[in-house]
Amino acid sequence: MTILALDGGQTGTVAVVGEPDGTVRGVGRGGPIRHPGEPGAAEGNARSLAEAVRGAAAGSAGPFTAYLSLTSALEPAAATVRSLVPVTDVRAESDAVAALASGSLGGPGIGLIAGTGTVALAAGPAGERVSRGGWGWYLGDEGSGHWIGQAALRAACAAEDGRAAESPLSRAVRRRLAVASMRAVYERVHHGRLDRAEVAALAVDVAECAGAGDAVAIGIIRAAADELAALVAATAAAAPFLTGDHRIVVPAGGVLAAGGPVCEAFGAALGTRLPGYRLALPALPPVGGAYLLAVRQAGGTVDQAVHDRLAAGLAASPHEILKGK
């Protein structure tokens, strides 16, 4: 039996093929996975999945046990994978499940994703599941890359009005968007020419400015960390089945990159809100968590040796392929 693991979100899709013992045979990357309600999403998602799966499965005949970790479009994605390669079993679940598995060897705890959007999921020892967040940019996603980007846009607008002082962050926003005035950004917004990915990309500038000591950026980072800690606290409150060593939080997604300013601030905020929980930084990218879940799904054993072999195989893959969502 060959393992096929896939992790797809709003930034891109990654697929990994290998053996149940953690040996990686192939890695592929495709485009983003969009919400099914968006125009052209069905065709675009199918194309993204095909690019990733075919890239990873080249040279592998299967049959495959497939685990798909996705932000949305779960059932259509499973059907697409069935049409692409021979599978004996395919399961599609929220990407927060694989995010947790990337730091817990597939065991219980809370997985938190903060990329373009945010979602948290608690998984218990008896298969219990509780999810919080995941409302999307219009209704929520506090602490996400998009939310941070919006805060940066608002700060730059306030500086242009004179309601706040000009800062390195406001200059970085204009530079990133290649405008001399935020009025040009206003026009792009209201003519539908500023998409979510562009807004979320501003989170990089916020992190850089915060690292350089800019007070406005630091304030946004701290607010994002507080929002993420509040999301985890709400998830923990709804998950009384997590006790003892199962009280861990595994962070994932580009906003929570290990060593980054949001992750550091989040760790401090989490310690204040949930002193009984500990932060477990994952040694695997989210697709690695999906891989471990696929091994379990195939009836294999997930232990430290499998984890370490998988980690080594993924580390040997081109870095740009495995960038977070």
Steps between C-alpha positions, in 0.01 A plus 500: 500500500628847406423814699361815337473805727372837385471840668311774318403855591461852365870540421576164337475123502773250591490123447745239628524133396697238690506184706329421834843504668535873421720468191415785259481408130368818346379854570283723282345844521188654348300818523257610774181335620211746482161496670249312281277809476764710326478542122711241323589323824406150386722513192784676680496260794503198270798647316686571826442147627607345170824700492593401854396134482654430161823670604526290815379171351718500189668160493269347764235260376304469825248399616492787747357567842424872478449757775398849389540799733303793361349835593183426300350300210563169677264270309580638153872467577460135600315430177771675297777296662309179428494599134872576491660193659392152617401526867368236737405755764479880497408726790461879490492709819557853628861612474504561875500123558826456310645812660451338840643168380817677377595564862323219689582187294129480428406513869254724689532875555406826332617596153502871413545626144570865431572556134286708269214396734475344848344188650555291813408137559515281810531122454447268794630152584166335414458678168325808639517809278425864576571782254491875551570794268531452125240769427682653206635851451162674497360350822814424697850353447636725774876467532540367145728634230204674339394653832855625563514639146171684551634651821806620312281657230293681762815625675634636170169675428497653848854629446403656167205674666720631781297305757820312581868565446680384187694182581735251333197272462291753306794556266546124461132459409521758222823346375355147496193617306705732276290811571584856599174550686254274679228660285629282217447197724147623573430502127639148459287371787179647365564380148578146615869516412648423843466132576530314831846363423637852450352613830633194686847558352520823699541284812861450391559876514331524839729228637811666355405843633419353842842332504658838429318654795212684331239560771202486263604162362575367848151598609346311206710190575397501866134545409521209254661279764228588751228414248662163426537424871132586549407258221701219660352577842148472355594170339647365824191603693291288263738203529491370861615163364855640475686432823857458619755451222230547237482870584728614220460762228668445164534822296511491119472734204719780375394750767612263776836406351735383774719784624279765344363794698138378500596153623709647781224739605242223471703275730501774765127570459421128516693465824286773653164371375560123526777428751416129494585470130841491334607607153633213287686638198474246215807349339296424187310725259121444493528257210721287729212481746273390215757232413502361854120489498509313168739245651256442787215483251687225313538301823865589549677599820602859562801525730805721537694303237228558238481867600877549473525321164217712363653820637832418331330425170301822503807701601677368190221631273528845337421754772260703286276196449436459869431861595202534732155603387 
